[in-house]
Amino acid sequence: MKRNRSSPPNVDRRTNAAFWVTGIADALAVGQLDVPGLFRDAGLDFAALGDPDARFAIDQVNLLWELALARSGNPAIGLVGAVRAKPGHFGIIAYALMSAPDLLGILHRMVRYVGIVSDAAIVAVRKRGDGYRLVLTVSPGSQPAPHQRFAFDLLRFLSFCRWVTDTELKPAAVELSHPGGQSAPAFAAAFGCMPRFGAAENALVFSAADATRPLPTSHDRLSTMHDGIAAEHLQRMSGSPYKTRARAVIAKRLPDGVPTRAAIARALAMSERTLHRRLTEEGSSFQRLLDETRQELAEDYLARRELPLAAVAYMLGFKDQGSFFRAAQRWLSMTPPQYRQRAAAFG
């Protein structure tokens, strides 16, 4: 009799990209662990790391972290390896990140394309005072995500930003939701500052000066091309969160005018009612997602000083500059020219 291999209904079907899991494997290898053995015991195919299109189940990746912690006895396992980030560890989105105008552009691209890395992760960028917060949320699978995952993901992103900026970039603050304990000094050494442990969110905070400083790898024309490639790749991923998929379609269609919910639903091959339900399940709505997407793109485009304000208004789907200025005042608490003057002061 053949064994029934159908998955039980409670199995989480979300996944991580092979390039990201390769980074985890590399980091655990630095810790002198038997990585192929860990993969085998976690139910992961180690050989599949060589397949750029492979995806790894979230539950098994979480189990991988739990096994690594148990066998190493090190609560800070993976941190040393996470510091050694390479562009290859960011796969197809590396080029979109590298060609951004500044660090703030990288942050907004992570918001847009995190679904390529993991369809269980949600990234948000929030302006707080004189700085920007990158907040990472990972939806739990069958079991909650181990805290090593949050620290690793944030540190790997920070390390990539250090590589791109060619500086020893130090965040203004680091917030981690788990207790630090005796391993706190290891986290402080890796991040460049002592994290605030037991925080409500897992986040990196960057100063406005660091966030708006031009990148040496910035390239406007290549940025447009790489954004298009990443957006198309994300749209093809049927397993990514509906919020992420809808955001990518909205961003692509804005230059043609403000897309309707019906148009976005058709692009995602679903009814308006289904789109509404899916976004509600993910804590959002179409109007909120549209507004958030326009705001994120506005900050990105305004950082590109060579773009005329009329062009920015057009790319965001506004009929005239007056409408754009009123929206910018609501989003940024200042006009677009004031925003650019402020950014130039920190450049």
N, C-alpha and C positions, 0 to 999 in steps of 0.2 A: 504494500500500500504506500502511495506517495505521501510524503509529509505535506501538510497544508502550510504553505509559506506566506499566506496572506497576512498583512500587518494587522494587529489588533487596533481597534478604533481609537485608543488613547495614545497611540504613538505620534509624537510630534514630527511632522514632515518637513520642517524648515531646515535649511542647510547653510553651510559655510563654503565659500569658494576654495578650490584647491590651493590657489596661491597664498591665501591667508593661513590655511592649515599647514602649508609648507613652512611658513614663518614660525608657527608654533613648534613644529618638529625641530627646526633649526635651533630655536631657543632652548628647548628641552635637551637637545644634544649638548649644548654648552654646559648644561648642568650635569654632564656625565651619566645620563640615564640611558637605559636600553630602549631607544625610541621605537624600533620595529616591534619589540615585545609589548610596549605600551599600546601601540596601535592594534596589535593582535588581540590583546585582552580587552580593549575598548570596543572591539567589533568593527574596526576601521581597516580599510585596505591600504596598507603602506605603499604598495606599488602604484596605486592610483594617483599619488602625488605628482607623478610625471605626466598626467593627463590634464592639460590646461582647462578642459571643459568639465572636469569632475567636480562633484559637489559632495560634501560630507555632512551627514545628519547631525543636527544640533545636539541631540541627546548623547550621541557617541562622543562628540567633541567635548561636551561637558564632563563625561565620564573619563575621558583622556586626562583632563586637568585634575580630577579627583584622584586618579591612579598615580599621576606624577607627584602630587602632594603627599600621598600616603607612602610612596616608595622613596622619596627624597627626604621626608621629614622636614622640609624647608618651606615655610609659609611664603617666602619670597621667590619661590621657584619660577624661572622664566624671565625674571627682570633683567639679568645680565645679558641674556640673549636678545631680549626685546630692544635693548639699546643699539644693537647692531642691525638696524633696519636698512633694507636695500629697496631700490625702486621695484625690483621683481616681486617683492612681498606685497605690492599693491596692484599687481596685475594690470588689467586694461585701463584702470582709472589713474595709474601713475602719471601718464602723459597729460591728462586733463589737469591733474593737480600741479604738476611742474610748470605748465604754461600759464597758470593763473597770474594775475598782475601782482598779487601780494598774499600775505598769509590769510587775510580775511577772505580772499577769493578761494583759497584752499579749503577753508572752513565751510564755505557755502557749497563747494563741490562735494565735500564729504556728506553734507546733508542730502544732496541730490542723488548721489551714487552709492550710498552705503548699502543699498539693497543688493548691489553686485557682490559686495563682500559677504554680507549675511542678510538673509531675509527675516532674521529674528531681531535685528538691531535697528534702532532708531536713533538718529543723531539730530540734535537741535542746536542752533546758535542763537544766543540771546545777548543783547547789549545790556551791560550792567555798569552804570556809572561811567568811568573812563576806561572801560575794557570790554572784552567779549568772552562769553562763556561757551565752551563746547561741551554739551551734556550728552552722555551716552546712556541709553536705556536698552537693555536686552530682555526681550520677552522670555519668560521662563518656558522651558520645554516640559517634559513630564516631571522634571525636577528643577529647582531653582539653579540658575547659573552660578558656579563657584566664583568667589570674589577674585581669584587669580585672573579670571578672564577679563574682568573690567580693568584691572591694573595693567595687564599685558596689552590690551587693545589701546588704551589711552597712551601708554608709554611708547608703543610701536608707532603710533601716529605722531607723537612728539618727536621721536627720533628721526622719522622721515622729514619732518619740518626742519629739524636741525641740519639734515643733509642738504635739503633744498636751499635753505638760507645761508649755508656754509658758516654758521655761527653756533656758539654754545647757547642756543636759545633756552632761556629759563622762563617757565610760566610764572605769571604773577601769583598764582595759587593753584593748588591741586586738591581736589576733594574726592575722598573715597568712602564708600558706605560701610566698609568693614572696620572692625577694631584693629589698630596698628599692632599693639602688643610689642614683644621683644624684637620683631622684625622691622619696626618703624625706621631705624637708621638705614636699612637697606633700601627702603622705598625712597627716603630722602636723598640718598646718594644717586639713585637712578633718575629721579625726576629733577634734581637740582634744587629742591626746596622740600621742607617737611610738609607732607600732606596733612590736611585736616581729616582725621579719621572719624568714622561714625557719622558722616555727613548724610544729608537727605538724598543727595544725588552723587553720581560719579561724573566728575567734570574737570576740565582744564580751563584755566582763566588766563587770557593773554592781555597785556596792556595794549592800548590803542596805538602807541608808538610802534610796537612790534607788529601788530596786526596790519598796519597800513604801510609798512616799509616795503618798497618795491622789491620783487624777487629777481635774483640774477638770472633765473631760468625763464622769466616771463617772455611770452611771445604772443602777441595779439592774434595774428592770423592762424597760427597753429592752435591757439586756445579754442577758437571757434570750431576748427576741424576735430580736435580731440573731444570737445564737448559733444559734438554730434555723434561720434563713434560710441562714446560711453552711453549716451542717451538711447541710441538704437539698441545697444546690447541690453540695457536695462529693460527696455520695452519688450524684448524677446523673451525675457525671463518670466515664465508663467508663475513661478513660485514666489516672486517677490511680493511684499505687502502692497495692497491696493493703494494705500496712501502714497507710497513711493512711486508706484507705476503711474498713478494719476498725476503726480507732481511733474514727472518727466514729460508727459504728454502736454500738460499745461504750458510748461516752459518752452517747449518746441513750437507751440501754436500761437503764443502771445503776439509775435510780430504781425500776425494776420488779424489781430483784434482779440478782444476778450472772448475766450471760448465758453460756450454754454455747457451746462452739466450734461445735456443730451449729446453734444458733440464728443465730450470726453468719454461718456459711457459707450458710444458707438466705437470709438477708437480702441477701447478696452474689451470690445465684443461682449457687452452686457447691457442690461436694461438700466434706465435711470434709477428705478427702485432698488435694484441690486447694488448699484454703485453707492447709493445713499446708505443702504444697510451696511455694506462693507466698511465704508468710511466711519460710520457711527460706531461699529465694533472696534475700530482702531482709534477711537477717541477724537475724531475729527468730523468735518463736514466739507462739502464742496466749496462753499463760500469762504470758509476759514482757510482751506488749503490754497485756494486761488490767491487770497490776500497774502498769505505767508510766502508763497512762491514769488509773487511780484515784489514783495519787500526784500527778500533775499537777493533776487536778481538786481533790484535797484541799487543795493549797496555794492554789489559786484561791479555793475556797469559804471557807477559813479566813481569807483576807484580807478577806472581807466580814463584818465584825464583827456586822452585824445578823442574820446567820443563826445560829440556835441550833445547838449541837453535835449535838443529836439530829437536826435537819434535815439537817445535813451528812452524818451517818452514813447516813441514809435515801437521800440523793441519790447516795451512792457505792455503794449496794447492800448495805450491812451490815445484818444482822438486829438488832444491838444496839450500843450505844455501846462496850461492852467490846471487842468485836471491832475496831471502828474505832480505839480507843485503842491496841490492840496493834499494829495495822498502821501507825499513825502513828509509833509509837515506832521501828519498823523503818525506815520511810521517812525520817523527819525527825530521828531521835535525840532526840526529845522528845515530850511529850504535846501534844494539840491546845491545851489552855489555855496551856501554856508557849509554844507557837508563836505564839499570839495576843498574849501578853504581850511576847514579843520583837519582834513586828511593831509593836505599839503603841509600844514604846520608840523605834523608828526613825521613827514617824509624826509 
